[in-house]
């Protein structure tokens, strides 16, 4: 009985800990990012790179999603340049570098030292106490569940 009570308590705590993402299990990765309001640049980039259909597909995918603030840290003009049609392939490569095939929860991420991305490149994963780094990006929020995967929020755009 104690175990059932703990599971229910933990489930309720997890469901109420991220109100911006409530109901996101019904939404895919793209719709969850749109609804969050803090991934506007990422969503714009996904559209410009023609990756919307990919990230709305069955997956599952794990996305290390940079916030708008992460994109703002890039050198001036970088985002605008990447959004140009002639830079679509470069933008796709950068975005796919943030996607790991499969559903990798935070509990699984911390057990890894690297992960293979959708662009077939490796991400380095380092855990130092409560801090998890993916390459040079710090994971600032984890386990945002979607219908086709998981989003982990990062504070830096990773460039392959």
SVG drawing of the C-alpha trace seen along z (x, -y; Angstrom):
<svg xmlns="http://www.w3.org/2000/svg" viewBox="-4 -41 36 43">
<polyline fill="none" stroke="black" stroke-width="0.4" points="0.0,0.0 2.9,-2.4 4.3,-1.8 1.1,-2.6 0.7,-5.8 4.3,-6.8 3.7,-6.1 0.6,-8.2 2.3,-11.0 5.3,-11.0 3.0,-11.0 1.0,-13.9 4.2,-15.8 5.6,-15.2 2.4,-16.2 2.1,-19.5 5.8,-20.4 5.8,-21.8 2.5,-23.6 3.6,-25.1 3.7,-21.7 0.6,-20.2 -1.2,-17.9 1.9,-17.6 1.6,-13.9 -1.2,-14.5 1.1,-16.9 4.1,-16.0 7.5,-17.6 6.7,-20.5 3.4,-21.4 4.8,-21.1 7.6,-23.5 5.2,-25.9 2.9,-25.8 5.8,-26.4 6.5,-29.9 10.2,-29.7 11.3,-28.0 10.1,-30.5 13.5,-30.6 13.9,-26.9 10.4,-26.4 11.2,-29.1 14.4,-27.2 12.7,-23.8 10.2,-25.3 13.0,-26.9 14.9,-23.6 11.8,-21.7 12.0,-19.4 8.5,-19.9 7.1,-16.7 10.1,-14.7 9.6,-16.0 5.9,-15.4 6.4,-11.8 6.1,-8.8 9.7,-8.9 10.4,-8.5 12.9,-11.3 14.8,-12.9 15.4,-16.6 17.9,-18.7 16.0,-22.0 17.8,-25.3 15.7,-28.1 15.2,-31.5 17.9,-32.8 20.3,-30.1 19.9,-31.3 20.3,-34.9 23.8,-34.0 25.0,-33.2 27.0,-35.8 25.0,-38.6 23.5,-37.7 24.1,-34.0 20.4,-33.0 19.3,-35.3 22.0,-33.8 21.1,-30.2 17.4,-30.9 18.2,-31.9 17.2,-29.3 20.7,-28.9 21.8,-27.7 19.1,-25.1 21.5,-22.1 23.7,-23.7 20.6,-24.5 19.4,-21.0 22.7,-19.6 22.7,-21.9 19.1,-21.0 19.6,-17.3 22.6,-17.5 20.1,-18.3 18.1,-15.1 18.8,-11.7 16.8,-8.8 14.8,-7.0 13.2,-8.1 16.0,-8.8 14.8,-10.0 16.9,-12.1 17.4,-9.0 19.0,-7.3 20.9,-10.4 22.9,-10.6 24.1,-7.0 25.6,-7.9 28.9,-9.4 27.8,-10.0 24.8,-9.8 24.6,-9.3 22.5,-12.1 20.2,-12.0 23.0,-13.6 25.2,-10.5 27.5,-12.6 28.2,-12.0 27.3,-14.3 29.5,-14.2 27.5,-13.9 29.1,-14.8 27.3,-14.6 28.8,-16.7 26.6,-16.4 23.3,-17.9 24.6,-19.5 24.3,-17.7 26.2,-19.0 25.6,-17.9 28.7,-19.1 28.9,-22.7 25.2,-23.1 23.8,-22.8 20.5,-20.9 18.1,-23.2 14.9,-21.2 14.3,-17.5 11.7,-15.0 9.1,-17.1 7.1,-14.2 5.4,-14.4 3.4,-11.9 6.5,-11.1 9.4,-11.6 11.0,-13.7 12.4,-17.2 15.3,-18.2 15.8,-22.0 19.4,-23.3 20.9,-26.8 23.2,-26.8 22.9,-26.0 25.2,-23.1 27.1,-23.5 28.5,-20.2"/>
</svg>
